Amino acid sequence: MNDDAKFISQSLKMQGFAVYKDDIPYIRSILHTIHQTQIALRSFPNLYETFPITIVDKRLLQ
């Protein structure tokens, strides 16, 4: 078990959750996604202020 897996396992145990070894890669993947998102938000901190572009199909308005 590498350091990441040990950290995840210990964190779950400290919070009273059961630890299943098969879940650790999935949890690591989620944590990686969160980390990547945090990096993007540091680069573009005002991204939430940007309005999304909406394209409406005219046939749906009829």
PyMOL Python script that loads the backbone (N, CA, C, O; Angstrom):
from pymol import cmd

cmd.read_pdbstr("""\
ATOM      1  N   MET A   1       0.860  -1.178   0.000  1.00  0.00           N
ATOM      2  CA  MET A   1       0.000   0.000   0.000  1.00  0.00           C
ATOM      3  C   MET A   1       0.903   1.235   0.000  1.00  0.00           C
ATOM      4  O   MET A   1       1.796   1.359   0.838  1.00  0.00           O
ATOM      5  N   ASN A   2       0.665   2.141  -0.939  1.00  0.00           N
ATOM      6  CA  ASN A   2       1.497   3.340  -1.005  1.00  0.00           C
ATOM      7  C   ASN A   2       0.994   4.414  -0.026  1.00  0.00           C
ATOM      8  O   ASN A   2      -0.001   4.223   0.673  1.00  0.00           O
ATOM      9  N   ASP A   3       1.697   5.524   0.003  1.00  0.00           N
ATOM     10  CA  ASP A   3       1.377   6.589   0.967  1.00  0.00           C
ATOM     11  C   ASP A   3      -0.028   7.151   0.781  1.00  0.00           C
ATOM     12  O   ASP A   3      -0.721   7.424   1.761  1.00  0.00           O
ATOM     13  N   ASP A   4      -0.453   7.327  -0.475  1.00  0.00           N
ATOM     14  CA  ASP A   4      -1.803   7.854  -0.724  1.00  0.00           C
ATOM     15  C   ASP A   4      -2.864   6.913  -0.163  1.00  0.00           C
ATOM     16  O   ASP A   4      -3.811   7.350   0.491  1.00  0.00           O
ATOM     17  N   ALA A   5      -2.697   5.634  -0.421  1.00  0.00           N
ATOM     18  CA  ALA A   5      -3.672   4.651   0.051  1.00  0.00           C
ATOM     19  C   ALA A   5      -3.684   4.602   1.579  1.00  0.00           C
ATOM     20  O   ALA A   5      -4.746   4.475   2.188  1.00  0.00           O
ATOM     21  N   LYS A   6      -2.521   4.702   2.189  1.00  0.00           N
ATOM     22  CA  LYS A   6      -2.450   4.706   3.652  1.00  0.00           C
ATOM     23  C   LYS A   6      -3.141   5.937   4.227  1.00  0.00           C
ATOM     24  O   LYS A   6      -3.871   5.845   5.213  1.00  0.00           O
ATOM     25  N   PHE A   7      -2.904   7.085   3.605  1.00  0.00           N
ATOM     26  CA  PHE A   7      -3.540   8.328   4.060  1.00  0.00           C
ATOM     27  C   PHE A   7      -5.060   8.230   3.961  1.00  0.00           C
ATOM     28  O   PHE A   7      -5.774   8.593   4.896  1.00  0.00           O
ATOM     29  N   ILE A   8      -5.548   7.740   2.832  1.00  0.00           N
ATOM     30  CA  ILE A   8      -6.998   7.601   2.638  1.00  0.00           C
ATOM     31  C   ILE A   8      -7.572   6.625   3.661  1.00  0.00           C
ATOM     32  O   ILE A   8      -8.600   6.895   4.282  1.00  0.00           O
ATOM     33  N   SER A   9      -6.906   5.502   3.827  1.00  0.00           N
ATOM     34  CA  SER A   9      -7.369   4.493   4.779  1.00  0.00           C
ATOM     35  C   SER A   9      -7.415   5.039   6.206  1.00  0.00           C
ATOM     36  O   SER A   9      -8.404   4.853   6.914  1.00  0.00           O
ATOM     37  N   GLN A  10      -6.351   5.709   6.622  1.00  0.00           N
ATOM     38  CA  GLN A  10      -6.296   6.272   7.975  1.00  0.00           C
ATOM     39  C   GLN A  10      -7.350   7.368   8.154  1.00  0.00           C
ATOM     40  O   GLN A  10      -7.972   7.465   9.212  1.00  0.00           O
ATOM     41  N   SER A  11      -7.547   8.185   7.131  1.00  0.00           N
ATOM     42  CA  SER A  11      -8.548   9.257   7.218  1.00  0.00           C
ATOM     43  C   SER A  11      -9.946   8.688   7.373  1.00  0.00           C
ATOM     44  O   SER A  11     -10.747   9.201   8.155  1.00  0.00           O
ATOM     45  N   LEU A  12     -10.241   7.636   6.636  1.00  0.00           N
ATOM     46  CA  LEU A  12     -11.557   7.007   6.755  1.00  0.00           C
ATOM     47  C   LEU A  12     -11.744   6.400   8.147  1.00  0.00           C
ATOM     48  O   LEU A  12     -12.803   6.544   8.758  1.00  0.00           O
ATOM     49  N   LYS A  13     -10.712   5.725   8.636  1.00  0.00           N
ATOM     50  CA  LYS A  13     -10.792   5.110   9.965  1.00  0.00           C
ATOM     51  C   LYS A  13     -10.995   6.166  11.052  1.00  0.00           C
ATOM     52  O   LYS A  13     -11.780   5.961  11.978  1.00  0.00           O
ATOM     53  N   MET A  14     -10.295   7.288  10.942  1.00  0.00           N
ATOM     54  CA  MET A  14     -10.410   8.348  11.949  1.00  0.00           C
ATOM     55  C   MET A  14     -11.828   8.922  11.998  1.00  0.00           C
ATOM     56  O   MET A  14     -12.281   9.380  13.048  1.00  0.00           O
ATOM     57  N   GLN A  15     -12.521   8.896  10.865  1.00  0.00           N
ATOM     58  CA  GLN A  15     -13.880   9.430  10.807  1.00  0.00           C
ATOM     59  C   GLN A  15     -14.933   8.362  11.100  1.00  0.00           C
ATOM     60  O   GLN A  15     -16.132   8.638  11.061  1.00  0.00           O
ATOM     61  N   GLY A  16     -14.482   7.146  11.393  1.00  0.00           N
ATOM     62  CA  GLY A  16     -15.402   6.079  11.753  1.00  0.00           C
ATOM     63  C   GLY A  16     -16.012   5.331  10.577  1.00  0.00           C
ATOM     64  O   GLY A  16     -17.000   4.615  10.742  1.00  0.00           O
ATOM     65  N   PHE A  17     -15.435   5.492   9.396  1.00  0.00           N
ATOM     66  CA  PHE A  17     -15.943   4.799   8.218  1.00  0.00           C
ATOM     67  C   PHE A  17     -15.227   3.466   8.036  1.00  0.00           C
ATOM     68  O   PHE A  17     -14.065   3.321   8.413  1.00  0.00           O
ATOM     69  N   ALA A  18     -15.919   2.507   7.464  1.00  0.00           N
ATOM     70  CA  ALA A  18     -15.299   1.233   7.123  1.00  0.00           C
ATOM     71  C   ALA A  18     -14.364   1.442   5.935  1.00  0.00           C
ATOM     72  O   ALA A  18     -14.637   2.260   5.057  1.00  0.00           O
ATOM     73  N   VAL A  19     -13.273   0.704   5.917  1.00  0.00           N
ATOM     74  CA  VAL A  19     -12.295   0.834   4.841  1.00  0.00           C
ATOM     75  C   VAL A  19     -12.337  -0.428   3.988  1.00  0.00           C
ATOM     76  O   VAL A  19     -12.114  -1.535   4.479  1.00  0.00           O
ATOM     77  N   TYR A  20     -12.625  -0.243   2.713  1.00  0.00           N
ATOM     78  CA  TYR A  20     -12.634  -1.346   1.754  1.00  0.00           C
ATOM     79  C   TYR A  20     -11.536  -1.070   0.737  1.00  0.00           C
ATOM     80  O   TYR A  20     -11.547  -0.037   0.067  1.00  0.00           O
ATOM     81  N   LYS A  21     -10.588  -1.998   0.624  1.00  0.00           N
ATOM     82  CA  LYS A  21      -9.432  -1.778  -0.248  1.00  0.00           C
ATOM     83  C   LYS A  21      -9.833  -1.535  -1.696  1.00  0.00           C
ATOM     84  O   LYS A  21      -9.148  -0.811  -2.418  1.00  0.00           O
ATOM     85  N   ASP A  22     -10.934  -2.134  -2.123  1.00  0.00           N
ATOM     86  CA  ASP A  22     -11.381  -1.935  -3.506  1.00  0.00           C
ATOM     87  C   ASP A  22     -11.871  -0.516  -3.757  1.00  0.00           C
ATOM     88  O   ASP A  22     -11.897  -0.070  -4.904  1.00  0.00           O
ATOM     89  N   ASP A  23     -12.257   0.195  -2.714  1.00  0.00           N
ATOM     90  CA  ASP A  23     -12.756   1.568  -2.860  1.00  0.00           C
ATOM     91  C   ASP A  23     -11.633   2.600  -2.922  1.00  0.00           C
ATOM     92  O   ASP A  23     -11.844   3.708  -3.414  1.00  0.00           O
ATOM     93  N   ILE A  24     -10.464   2.260  -2.442  1.00  0.00           N
ATOM     94  CA  ILE A  24      -9.375   3.244  -2.330  1.00  0.00           C
ATOM     95  C   ILE A  24      -8.967   3.818  -3.689  1.00  0.00           C
ATOM     96  O   ILE A  24      -8.778   5.031  -3.778  1.00  0.00           O
ATOM     97  N   PRO A  25      -8.818   3.017  -4.759  1.00  0.00           N
ATOM     98  CA  PRO A  25      -8.492   3.631  -6.063  1.00  0.00           C
ATOM     99  C   PRO A  25      -9.563   4.614  -6.538  1.00  0.00           C
ATOM    100  O   PRO A  25      -9.246   5.647  -7.129  1.00  0.00           O
ATOM    101  N   TYR A  26     -10.829   4.290  -6.276  1.00  0.00           N
ATOM    102  CA  TYR A  26     -11.924   5.182  -6.670  1.00  0.00           C
ATOM    103  C   TYR A  26     -11.854   6.492  -5.875  1.00  0.00           C
ATOM    104  O   TYR A  26     -12.013   7.572  -6.444  1.00  0.00           O
ATOM    105  N   ILE A  27     -11.618   6.396  -4.576  1.00  0.00           N
ATOM    106  CA  ILE A  27     -11.496   7.596  -3.739  1.00  0.00           C
ATOM    107  C   ILE A  27     -10.299   8.419  -4.177  1.00  0.00           C
ATOM    108  O   ILE A  27     -10.378   9.646  -4.229  1.00  0.00           O
ATOM    109  N   ARG A  28      -9.187   7.761  -4.494  1.00  0.00           N
ATOM    110  CA  ARG A  28      -7.992   8.470  -4.968  1.00  0.00           C
ATOM    111  C   ARG A  28      -8.302   9.214  -6.266  1.00  0.00           C
ATOM    112  O   ARG A  28      -7.840  10.338  -6.462  1.00  0.00           O
ATOM    113  N   SER A  29      -9.078   8.596  -7.146  1.00  0.00           N
ATOM    114  CA  SER A  29      -9.456   9.236  -8.403  1.00  0.00           C
ATOM    115  C   SER A  29     -10.301  10.483  -8.154  1.00  0.00           C
ATOM    116  O   SER A  29     -10.097  11.513  -8.796  1.00  0.00           O
ATOM    117  N   ILE A  30     -11.245  10.392  -7.226  1.00  0.00           N
ATOM    118  CA  ILE A  30     -12.077  11.547  -6.891  1.00  0.00           C
ATOM    119  C   ILE A  30     -11.230  12.675  -6.307  1.00  0.00           C
ATOM    120  O   ILE A  30     -11.411  13.840  -6.660  1.00  0.00           O
ATOM    121  N   LEU A  31     -10.309  12.326  -5.415  1.00  0.00           N
ATOM    122  CA  LEU A  31      -9.434  13.343  -4.823  1.00  0.00           C
ATOM    123  C   LEU A  31      -8.555  13.993  -5.882  1.00  0.00           C
ATOM    124  O   LEU A  31      -8.290  15.193  -5.821  1.00  0.00           O
ATOM    125  N   HIS A  32      -8.104  13.207  -6.849  1.00  0.00           N
ATOM    126  CA  HIS A  32      -7.296  13.758  -7.946  1.00  0.00           C
ATOM    127  C   HIS A  32      -8.126  14.745  -8.779  1.00  0.00           C
ATOM    128  O   HIS A  32      -7.636  15.812  -9.150  1.00  0.00           O
ATOM    129  N   THR A  33      -9.367  14.390  -9.067  1.00  0.00           N
ATOM    130  CA  THR A  33     -10.256  15.281  -9.824  1.00  0.00           C
ATOM    131  C   THR A  33     -10.480  16.586  -9.070  1.00  0.00           C
ATOM    132  O   THR A  33     -10.449  17.662  -9.666  1.00  0.00           O
ATOM    133  N   ILE A  34     -10.705  16.494  -7.761  1.00  0.00           N
ATOM    134  CA  ILE A  34     -10.896  17.697  -6.944  1.00  0.00           C
ATOM    135  C   ILE A  34      -9.644  18.559  -6.982  1.00  0.00           C
ATOM    136  O   ILE A  34      -9.727  19.780  -7.112  1.00  0.00           O
ATOM    137  N   HIS A  35      -8.483  17.920  -6.870  1.00  0.00           N
ATOM    138  CA  HIS A  35      -7.223  18.673  -6.902  1.00  0.00           C
ATOM    139  C   HIS A  35      -7.040  19.382  -8.244  1.00  0.00           C
ATOM    140  O   HIS A  35      -6.643  20.547  -8.279  1.00  0.00           O
ATOM    141  N   GLN A  36      -7.324  18.691  -9.342  1.00  0.00           N
ATOM    142  CA  GLN A  36      -7.197  19.303 -10.670  1.00  0.00           C
ATOM    143  C   GLN A  36      -8.138  20.494 -10.812  1.00  0.00           C
ATOM    144  O   GLN A  36      -7.776  21.500 -11.421  1.00  0.00           O
ATOM    145  N   THR A  37      -9.333  20.388 -10.260  1.00  0.00           N
ATOM    146  CA  THR A  37     -10.300  21.482 -10.315  1.00  0.00           C
ATOM    147  C   THR A  37      -9.811  22.673  -9.510  1.00  0.00           C
ATOM    148  O   THR A  37      -9.980  23.818  -9.929  1.00  0.00           O
ATOM    149  N   GLN A  38      -9.205  22.413  -8.355  1.00  0.00           N
ATOM    150  CA  GLN A  38      -8.670  23.499  -7.538  1.00  0.00           C
ATOM    151  C   GLN A  38      -7.558  24.240  -8.270  1.00  0.00           C
ATOM    152  O   GLN A  38      -7.451  25.462  -8.171  1.00  0.00           O
ATOM    153  N   ILE A  39      -6.737  23.506  -9.000  1.00  0.00           N
ATOM    154  CA  ILE A  39      -5.666  24.137  -9.782  1.00  0.00           C
ATOM    155  C   ILE A  39      -6.272  25.053 -10.846  1.00  0.00           C
ATOM    156  O   ILE A  39      -5.811  26.177 -11.043  1.00  0.00           O
ATOM    157  N   ALA A  40      -7.307  24.565 -11.525  1.00  0.00           N
ATOM    158  CA  ALA A  40      -7.960  25.382 -12.558  1.00  0.00           C
ATOM    159  C   ALA A  40      -8.579  26.631 -11.956  1.00  0.00           C
ATOM    160  O   ALA A  40      -8.508  27.705 -12.553  1.00  0.00           O
ATOM    161  N   LEU A  41      -9.186  26.508 -10.783  1.00  0.00           N
ATOM    162  CA  LEU A  41      -9.813  27.679 -10.157  1.00  0.00           C
ATOM    163  C   LEU A  41      -8.777  28.691  -9.682  1.00  0.00           C
ATOM    164  O   LEU A  41      -9.053  29.890  -9.647  1.00  0.00           O
ATOM    165  N   ARG A  42      -7.589  28.217  -9.316  1.00  0.00           N
ATOM    166  CA  ARG A  42      -6.524  29.169  -8.957  1.00  0.00           C
ATOM    167  C   ARG A  42      -6.091  29.968 -10.185  1.00  0.00           C
ATOM    168  O   ARG A  42      -5.764  31.150 -10.078  1.00  0.00           O
ATOM    169  N   SER A  43      -6.092  29.321 -11.346  1.00  0.00           N
ATOM    170  CA  SER A  43      -5.697  30.005 -12.578  1.00  0.00           C
ATOM    171  C   SER A  43      -6.776  30.974 -13.056  1.00  0.00           C
ATOM    172  O   SER A  43      -6.467  32.023 -13.623  1.00  0.00           O
ATOM    173  N   PHE A  44      -8.039  30.620 -12.827  1.00  0.00           N
ATOM    174  CA  PHE A  44      -9.164  31.447 -13.260  1.00  0.00           C
ATOM    175  C   PHE A  44     -10.116  31.652 -12.083  1.00  0.00           C
ATOM    176  O   PHE A  44     -11.195  31.061 -12.068  1.00  0.00           O
ATOM    177  N   PRO A  45      -9.750  32.466 -11.104  1.00  0.00           N
ATOM    178  CA  PRO A  45     -10.558  32.591  -9.891  1.00  0.00           C
ATOM    179  C   PRO A  45     -11.943  33.207 -10.105  1.00  0.00           C
ATOM    180  O   PRO A  45     -12.837  32.992  -9.286  1.00  0.00           O
ATOM    181  N   ASN A  46     -12.136  33.954 -11.168  1.00  0.00           N
ATOM    182  CA  ASN A  46     -13.431  34.597 -11.409  1.00  0.00           C
ATOM    183  C   ASN A  46     -14.268  33.833 -12.423  1.00  0.00           C
ATOM    184  O   ASN A  46     -15.201  34.382 -13.009  1.00  0.00           O
ATOM    185  N   LEU A  47     -13.939  32.587 -12.622  1.00  0.00           N
ATOM    186  CA  LEU A  47     -14.642  31.779 -13.615  1.00  0.00           C
ATOM    187  C   LEU A  47     -16.130  31.676 -13.318  1.00  0.00           C
ATOM    188  O   LEU A  47     -16.945  31.623 -14.240  1.00  0.00           O
ATOM    189  N   TYR A  48     -16.488  31.649 -12.045  1.00  0.00           N
ATOM    190  CA  TYR A  48     -17.903  31.520 -11.679  1.00  0.00           C
ATOM    191  C   TYR A  48     -18.711  32.747 -12.091  1.00  0.00           C
ATOM    192  O   TYR A  48     -19.939  32.679 -12.144  1.00  0.00           O
ATOM    193  N   GLU A  49     -18.059  33.855 -12.380  1.00  0.00           N
ATOM    194  CA  GLU A  49     -18.764  35.072 -12.777  1.00  0.00           C
ATOM    195  C   GLU A  49     -19.086  35.094 -14.270  1.00  0.00           C
ATOM    196  O   GLU A  49     -19.843  35.952 -14.724  1.00  0.00           O
ATOM    197  N   THR A  50     -18.524  34.166 -15.033  1.00  0.00           N
ATOM    198  CA  THR A  50     -18.736  34.111 -16.470  1.00  0.00           C
ATOM    199  C   THR A  50     -20.068  33.437 -16.764  1.00  0.00           C
ATOM    200  O   THR A  50     -20.374  32.382 -16.209  1.00  0.00           O
ATOM    201  N   PHE A  51     -20.848  34.044 -17.630  1.00  0.00           N
ATOM    202  CA  PHE A  51     -22.136  33.478 -18.002  1.00  0.00           C
ATOM    203  C   PHE A  51     -21.940  32.388 -19.050  1.00  0.00           C
ATOM    204  O   PHE A  51     -21.181  32.570 -20.002  1.00  0.00           O
ATOM    205  N   PRO A  52     -22.612  31.269 -18.882  1.00  0.00           N
ATOM    206  CA  PRO A  52     -22.488  30.208 -19.885  1.00  0.00           C
ATOM    207  C   PRO A  52     -23.207  30.596 -21.167  1.00  0.00           C
ATOM    208  O   PRO A  52     -24.164  31.369 -21.145  1.00  0.00           O
ATOM    209  N   ILE A  53     -22.749  30.067 -22.256  1.00  0.00           N
ATOM    210  CA  ILE A  53     -23.391  30.297 -23.553  1.00  0.00           C
ATOM    211  C   ILE A  53     -24.473  29.240 -23.719  1.00  0.00           C
ATOM    212  O   ILE A  53     -24.226  28.049 -23.531  1.00  0.00           O
ATOM    213  N   THR A  54     -25.663  29.683 -24.069  1.00  0.00           N
ATOM    214  CA  THR A  54     -26.772  28.760 -24.283  1.00  0.00           C
ATOM    215  C   THR A  54     -27.206  28.846 -25.731  1.00  0.00           C
ATOM    216  O   THR A  54     -27.483  29.928 -26.248  1.00  0.00           O
ATOM    217  N   ILE A  55     -27.261  27.701 -26.377  1.00  0.00           N
ATOM    218  CA  ILE A  55     -27.718  27.640 -27.761  1.00  0.00           C
ATOM    219  C   ILE A  55     -29.058  26.925 -27.748  1.00  0.00           C
ATOM    220  O   ILE A  55     -29.181  25.806 -27.249  1.00  0.00           O
ATOM    221  N   VAL A  56     -30.062  27.596 -28.308  1.00  0.00           N
ATOM    222  CA  VAL A  56     -31.412  27.039 -28.310  1.00  0.00           C
ATOM    223  C   VAL A  56     -31.768  26.643 -29.751  1.00  0.00           C
ATOM    224  O   VAL A  56     -31.594  27.413 -30.695  1.00  0.00           O
ATOM    225  N   ASP A  57     -32.262  25.434 -29.872  1.00  0.00           N
ATOM    226  CA  ASP A  57     -32.723  24.957 -31.168  1.00  0.00           C
ATOM    227  C   ASP A  57     -34.103  25.579 -31.426  1.00  0.00           C
ATOM    228  O   ASP A  57     -35.027  25.380 -30.637  1.00  0.00           O
ATOM    229  N   LYS A  58     -34.243  26.329 -32.526  1.00  0.00           N
ATOM    230  CA  LYS A  58     -35.494  27.019 -32.822  1.00  0.00           C
ATOM    231  C   LYS A  58     -36.679  26.053 -32.903  1.00  0.00           C
ATOM    232  O   LYS A  58     -37.810  26.427 -32.595  1.00  0.00           O
ATOM    233  N   ARG A  59     -36.419  24.829 -33.313  1.00  0.00           N
ATOM    234  CA  ARG A  59     -37.520  23.856 -33.427  1.00  0.00           C
ATOM    235  C   ARG A  59     -38.104  23.529 -32.046  1.00  0.00           C
ATOM    236  O   ARG A  59     -39.272  23.154 -31.950  1.00  0.00           O
ATOM    237  N   LEU A  60     -37.328  23.660 -31.001  1.00  0.00           N
ATOM    238  CA  LEU A  60     -37.826  23.377 -29.658  1.00  0.00           C
ATOM    239  C   LEU A  60     -38.741  24.473 -29.123  1.00  0.00           C
ATOM    240  O   LEU A  60     -39.527  24.230 -28.208  1.00  0.00           O
ATOM    241  N   LEU A  61     -38.647  25.677 -29.685  1.00  0.00           N
ATOM    242  CA  LEU A  61     -39.462  26.801 -29.229  1.00  0.00           C
ATOM    243  C   LEU A  61     -40.848  26.813 -29.852  1.00  0.00           C
ATOM    244  O   LEU A  61     -41.707  27.575 -29.409  1.00  0.00           O
ATOM    245  N   GLN A  62     -41.087  26.007 -30.846  1.00  0.00           N
ATOM    246  CA  GLN A  62     -42.390  26.003 -31.528  1.00  0.00           C
ATOM    247  C   GLN A  62     -43.422  25.236 -30.751  1.00  0.00           C
ATOM    248  O   GLN A  62     -44.570  25.135 -31.182  1.00  0.00           O
TER     249      GLN A  62
END
""", "prot")
cmd.dss("prot")
cmd.show_as("cartoon", "prot")
cmd.util.cbc("prot")
cmd.orient("prot")
